[in-house]
Amino acid sequence: MINLNEMPVSSIKGVGAKTAEALTKAGINTCLDLLRVYPRTYEDRTPRYLIDDAPLDCKVALVMRVTTAPRVAYTPTGKRIVRFSARQRENSPAVHIAFFNQTYLANAFHVGSDYRFYGRLTKGNGGYFMFSPAYEPIDAVAADTISVYPTMGALSSGKIAKLIKMLLSSILPSDIEDTLPESVRREHLLMPLGNAIFEIHCPTDKVLLEKAKERLVFDELFEFSLNAERLRRREDTDIVPSMNKVDTTPFIKALPFPLTSAQKRALAEIENDLTSTLQPHRAMRRLLQGDVGSGKTAVAAGAIYIAVKNGGKAYIMAPTEILACQHYETLSSLFGGLDIEVLLLTGSTTAKERRKIRERLISPDPLVLVGTHALFEEETVPCNLTLVVTDEQHRFGVNQREKLLSRATVRNNLVMSATPIPRTLAMFLYAGLDVSILDELPPGRQEISTLLIPPSKRERMYGFIEDEIRAGHQAYIICPLVEESEEEALEREVSGKGALTSATEMAESLKKRFEKYSVGLLHGKMKANDKNEVMDAFAKGEVQILVSTTVVEVGVNVPNATVMAIENADRFGLAQLHQLRGRIGRGKDKSWCIFITSSKSHEALGRLEFMTKCSDGFKIAEYDLEQRGPGDFFGERQHGELQLPLASTTRDISLFQKASASAKRFLDEEK
């Protein structure tokens, strides 16, 4: 048996120093690491459409004959493109094929030869187009089902596929050591690991492929459950002194609004966690979950008040500097009259300010420190840290939370999520935590009206926004990207189609359209101080229209903003759209959210139509999770540390429960 976990990827035939370096940068050091890079999808490249019946803006397979000789053309901006045309039949419409910055392909296609092209079919002013499709000479087509791998840094999907195919050709399924305890594998009738890995990379049968996925998903869930159970057992032995009960009346009176019954219930649960006299008393581990605008910050502030009045320090960590600054402003205002010191630590904090913060941290005085990732990057061990609050916990990894908690004198931990997380996904993300749910909004909030419009109605929308500004309100315009990418610009030039709306171009356009008003621009590539200045000006009403990317998705609170227009809304996940929509409707005035899309995809339009009819964050989250899967649920797979490349938190909940039970028994037997 070969120990693939000790075989470096450089031992694979054809892997040179440059490829080995790229693999290492992607975290792939051994042959087993490479085999753990699973296909992200399987493409069915069976040709089944005639061109006039093929769906637009979707990937399709078309067998076509090249009808014009490939030539290298230049765009108006000087970019090189290989262009030619192909047809299914002599009388069928031509499809214009284009490859960007790959001039060597001019010699790869021959007039009169047939190829299978697979790519996104679009229609522009000049007819049908396919940009950079996958292709094969028709006599070289080996299979209709193709494994498609993720791109990893400098490694293309095709390069990874080639390396995996090369590795598999040099080993047998029996060469792969099975790491799952044999008793567990037999109990659940799981396929041997080697067979599962071969089948998932090179499917031979649909039934066997599902069996292979089941085995590999179980491995992921078993390992995840082992880690979660070990963490839970370690924290269960974390016996700590309980805090003294605190009169929270001054805190509640200082709030600018009455607490809802849900907030009161959650605060009572937290207070019991911290002050219970039952023995043994364990550190608090609680998730505070609620929809946008449900008032989680006020509840967290109550927990902080109890900790500080007991003489301890409290940390609150936010995923973005904008949100951290907002928490700082909110808590400073709230605690200003309650004699509680609040400090702020972010990446923008100066060296002089950091020195002062360090001095305050090592002092015995109680205080509150609000910050971003800078909190766990700061190595100073605080004196008497007794509460750690993490906002939007899914944006941080378990290891990051643990690093912060490791500095606490008492490991009380409150994690908050404004993202309505389905129960099944929460089981994966927050294993071992008690849960408090805020299931009602503050009184006086009006439901947000949500509309779906095509770009042709944009000017009419601008007129509506102008009416709202005249009435003293403000508006957000959300764009999916900061600037248009080079390839997107090239596709637009070639096909004559409209571009994706970028924030920078939109801001310049709106400054001309709304000359009487102030238009601000906010995006993640700006310097932190510049972002804070723009956001502060918008919060004060000095900016009437804020053009932004999704940096305003979490936590931003400007009650005077009553309109949000989201360009290219089909590019966002529904949970993300719901978070964005939650930035308006935060005051007592009627608010509107407008989705703008030119997509003709029935699937995309169906998802957006669902959003216009549903305002329940949990229903939206469940729907989005079913449609997109856990990897894309938060907008990008890198968020947090939910390393479950195959597991589906909706489909595999039963398997998760089995894996969790097996992991607990395994650890019990280890004792």
Buried (B, 14 or more C-beta within 10 A) or exposed (E): EBEBEEBBBBEBEEBEEEBBEBBBEBEBBBBBBBBBBBBBEEBEBEBEBEBEEBEEBBBBBBEBBBBBEBEEEEBEEEBBBBBBBBBBEEEBBBBBBBBBEBEEBBEEBEEEEEBBBBBBBBBBEEBBBBBBBBBBEEEEBEEEBBBBBBBBEEBBBEBBBEBBEBBBEEBEBEEBEBEBBEEBBEEBEBBBBBBBBBBBBBBEEEEBBEBBBBBBBBBBBBBBBBBBBEBBEEBEEBEBEBBEBBEBEEBBEBBEEEBBEBBBBBBEBBBEBBBBEEEEBBBBBBBBBBBBBBBBBBBBBBBBBBBBBBEBBBBBBBBBBBBBBBBBBBBBEBBEEEEBBBBBBBEBBEEEBBEEBBEBBEEEEBBBBBBBBBBBEBEBEBBBBBBBBBBBBBBBBBEBBBBBBEBBBBBBBBBBBBBBBBEBBBBBBBBBBEEBBBBBBBEEBEEBEBBBBEBEEBEEBBEBBBEBBEEEBBBBBBBBBBBBEEEBBBBBBBBEBEEBBBBBBBBBBBBEBBEEBBBBBBBEEBEBEEBBBBBBBBBEBEBBBBBBBBBBBBBBBBBBBBBBBBBBBBBBBBBBBBBBBBBBBBBEBBBBBBBBBBBBBEEBBEBBEBBBEBBEBBBBBBBBBEBBBBBBBBBEBEBBBBEBBBBBBEEBBEBBEBBBEBBBBBBEEEE
